[in-house]
Amino acid sequence: MLRTYGDVTMFARTYGDGPARVLWLHGWARRGEDFATCARLAAEAGVASLVLDLPGFGSSPPPAQPGGARHYAELVAPVLDQFAVRPVIVGHSFGGRVATVLAASVPDRVGALVLCGVPLLRDTRAAAAPRGYRAVRWLHRRGVVSDARLEAARQKYGSTDYRRASGVVRDVLVASVNEDYRDELSRLRLPVALVWGERDDVVAPSVARRAADLIGPSASVTILAGVGHLVPTEAPDELVRALGTVVA
């Protein structure tokens, strides 16, 4: 069943009978449907849940203002009011960033986390923007080149996610790229299961291990052999198994 939340700014599907105990948050440029199999498996095990389309993706319209995962956490926080008990939040990729911020910001409202393929730690070795793009951007700021020329440079030099995004969603992406969650990770005191694909070429498994070190003894790491970045669709049974270790 599709329901609205946040004054009709977000849509979610409900799975299972009884009070929901799990909130599923999808990755960047994805949608809640990624978790459909996971949610059905959980429901068969007697665990009801909500599968959210984050603002700007799936059925949910874009946010009114841009912002990174910390802003999205503020938008999603009211959804927690739908839970009679502190839910487990399962977050993939960008959704895991939002989940981490929520758990650190309102620890009394989140029971546990299951995170997979989440870019939690900024890569300080990331390369600078290509020289050609920086030149066009510099000229645009001085009124020498047009908006259309700048957009052409963005399409040429930008990442796949950047090229596909537009409007406020593109601004959200830009705001999110440079965020780092070391502070939030160090403040987590709840159970955190980090479930990573061995072949994740977007967020390396080493990120999970480093994040676990920051969290401390409440964190566990599971590396799934032969699985890539899309754990929710590649290994839904493994994700639900991890969920079972932290559901109260």
C-alpha positions in Angstrom: 0.0 0.0 0.0 1.3 3.4 -1.0 1.0 6.1 1.7 2.2 9.7 2.0 4.3 11.2 4.8 5.7 14.6 5.7 2.7 16.7 4.5 2.5 14.7 1.3 6.2 15.3 0.5 7.2 11.7 0.6 5.7 8.4 -0.4 6.3 5.0 1.2 5.0 1.5 0.8 4.0 -0.6 3.8 4.8 -4.3 4.0 3.6 -6.9 6.5 1.0 -6.9 9.2 1.1 -5.1 12.6 3.2 -2.2 13.7 6.1 -1.4 11.4 9.6 -2.0 12.9 11.8 -1.2 10.0 12.4 1.8 7.8 14.2 1.2 4.4 16.1 4.1 2.8 17.4 3.6 -0.8 20.5 4.9 -2.5 21.2 7.9 -4.8 19.1 7.9 -8.0 17.3 4.7 -6.9 13.9 4.2 -5.3 12.3 2.3 -2.5 11.4 -0.5 -4.9 15.1 -1.7 -4.5 14.0 -3.0 -1.1 10.8 -4.7 -2.2 12.2 -8.3 -2.0 13.8 -7.5 1.3 10.6 -6.1 2.8 8.6 -9.1 1.6 11.1 -11.5 3.1 11.0 -9.6 6.4 7.2 -9.5 6.3 7.2 -13.3 5.9 9.3 -13.5 9.0 6.7 -11.4 10.9 8.5 -8.0 10.6 6.4 -5.2 9.1 8.1 -2.2 7.6 8.0 1.0 5.6 9.9 1.4 2.3 10.4 5.1 1.6 11.0 7.0 -1.6 13.4 9.8 -0.6 12.6 13.3 -1.8 13.4 13.7 -5.5 13.3 10.0 -6.3 10.6 7.4 -7.1 7.2 8.8 -6.3 8.4 11.6 -4.0 8.8 15.1 -5.4 12.1 17.0 -4.9 12.7 18.9 -1.7 11.9 22.6 -1.7 15.5 23.5 -0.8 18.8 21.7 -1.6 21.0 20.1 1.0 23.0 17.0 1.8 22.2 14.0 3.9 22.0 16.1 7.0 19.2 18.1 5.4 17.5 14.9 4.2 17.6 13.6 7.8 15.6 16.6 8.9 13.1 15.8 6.2 12.8 12.1 7.0 12.7 12.6 10.8 8.9 13.1 11.0 8.4 9.7 9.5 9.8 8.2 12.7 6.6 9.3 14.3 4.8 6.5 12.5 6.7 3.9 14.6 5.4 2.7 17.9 8.8 1.3 18.8 12.3 2.6 17.8 12.8 1.2 14.3 15.7 -0.4 12.7 16.8 1.8 9.7 18.3 0.0 6.7 20.2 2.4 4.5 21.8 1.7 1.2 24.4 4.2 -0.2 22.9 7.8 0.1 20.1 6.4 2.2 22.7 5.0 4.6 24.1 8.5 5.0 20.7 9.8 6.0 20.2 6.8 8.4 23.5 7.5 10.1 22.7 11.2 10.6 19.3 10.3 12.0 20.7 7.8 14.4 23.3 10.3 15.7 20.9 13.2 15.8 17.9 11.5 17.5 19.4 8.5 19.2 16.3 8.0 21.4 14.2 7.4 18.2 16.3 4.8 16.4 16.8 1.3 17.6 19.6 0.0 15.3 21.1 0.5 11.8 21.9 -1.8 8.9 24.1 -0.1 6.4 25.3 -1.3 3.0 27.5 0.4 0.4 27.4 3.8 2.2 30.0 6.5 1.4 30.4 7.4 5.0 34.0 8.7 4.8 35.1 11.4 2.4 38.0 10.4 0.2 40.5 13.2 0.7 42.6 11.8 -2.2 39.8 12.6 -4.7 41.0 14.3 -7.8 40.4 18.0 -8.4 37.9 19.0 -11.1 39.4 18.7 -14.6 41.3 21.8 -15.7 39.0 22.3 -18.7 36.0 22.5 -16.5 37.6 24.8 -14.0 38.5 27.2 -16.8 35.0 27.3 -18.1 33.6 27.8 -14.6 36.1 30.6 -14.0 35.0 32.3 -17.2 31.3 31.8 -16.4 31.7 33.5 -13.0 33.1 36.5 -14.8 30.3 36.6 -17.4 32.5 35.6 -20.3 30.7 32.4 -21.2 27.0 31.6 -21.1 25.0 29.3 -18.9 24.6 27.0 -21.8 28.3 26.7 -22.3 28.8 26.0 -18.6 26.1 23.3 -18.7 27.9 21.7 -21.7 31.1 21.6 -19.7 29.2 20.0 -16.8 27.8 17.4 -19.1 31.3 16.7 -20.5 33.3 16.6 -17.3 30.7 15.7 -14.6 30.1 12.2 -13.1 27.3 10.0 -14.4 25.2 10.9 -11.4 25.8 14.6 -11.9 25.0 14.5 -15.6 21.7 12.7 -15.0 20.6 15.0 -12.2 19.0 18.4 -12.7 17.5 21.3 -10.8 17.4 21.0 -7.0 18.4 17.3 -7.1 21.7 18.2 -8.7 22.2 20.8 -6.0 21.6 18.0 -3.4 24.2 15.9 -5.1 26.8 18.7 -5.0 26.0 19.3 -1.3 26.4 15.7 -0.5 29.6 14.9 -2.3 31.9 16.6 0.2 30.1 15.5 3.4 31.9 13.3 5.9 30.3 11.4 8.8 33.1 10.7 11.1 31.5 12.8 13.8 28.1 11.0 13.5 29.8 7.6 13.5 31.7 8.3 16.7 28.5 9.3 18.4 26.6 6.1 17.6 25.9 3.8 20.6 23.3 1.5 19.0 23.8 -1.8 17.2 25.1 -1.2 13.6 25.4 -4.0 11.1 27.6 -3.0 8.1 26.9 -5.3 5.2 29.1 -4.8 2.1 29.5 -6.4 -1.2 33.0 -7.8 -1.7 33.0 -6.4 -5.3 31.6 -3.0 -4.4 33.4 -0.7 -6.9 31.5 2.4 -5.7 32.3 2.3 -2.0 35.1 -0.1 -1.1 34.7 -2.7 1.8 37.5 -0.9 3.5 35.1 1.9 4.2 32.9 -0.5 6.3 35.9 -1.6 8.3 37.1 2.0 9.0 33.5 3.0 9.9 33.3 0.1 12.3 36.5 1.2 14.0 35.0 4.7 14.6 31.7 3.2 15.9 33.3 0.8 18.3 32.1 -2.5 19.8 28.4 -2.0 18.8 29.4 -2.4 15.1 29.7 -5.6 13.1 31.0 -6.0 9.5 29.9 -8.7 7.0 31.5 -8.9 3.6 29.4 -10.7 1.0 31.4 -12.7 -1.5 30.6 -12.1 -5.2 28.3 -9.2 -4.4 28.7 -5.6 -5.8 27.3 -2.3 -4.7 23.6 -3.0 -5.1 23.3 -5.3 -2.0 19.5 -4.8 -1.7 18.8 -6.3 -5.1 21.9 -8.6 -5.4 21.6 -10.2 -2.0 18.3 -9.4 -0.4 18.3 -12.6 1.7 21.7 -11.6 3.2 20.4 -8.2 4.1 17.4 -9.6 5.8 19.6 -12.0 7.7 21.6 -9.0 9.0 18.4 -7.3 9.8 17.4 -10.2 12.0 20.5 -9.8 14.1 19.4 -6.3 15.2 15.6 -6.3 15.3 14.4 -6.2 18.9 
